[in-house]
Amino acid sequence: MKLNEMSFEDAYTKLEGIVELLETGEMTLERSLALFEEGVALVRHCRCLLDTAEKRVEMILKEDEQITIKDFSVEDKGAASL
């Protein structure tokens, strides 16, 4: 699957796997660098997806041509299930 087609969850899971492999320290330098490079690309992809989601939330909360940003807290979790 191409990186730009990956969901946040898939990219994050793949990134976790890469981190676990790198933490073993049992790979060659070349393989470690390749995995690190792939991991950086996954982090950037996840950040882009999170930024897009944040912008969507801001648009949903837009009121009277001004964006109202509200903090989400544990007490608000009931409202999240609407």
Long-range contacts (C-beta under 8 A, 24 or more apart in sequence): 3-41, 3-42, 3-45, 4-45, 6-45, 7-49, 8-46, 8-49, 8-50, 8-53, 11-42, 11-45, 11-46, 11-49, 12-42, 12-46, 14-42, 15-39, 15-42, 15-43, 15-46, 18-42
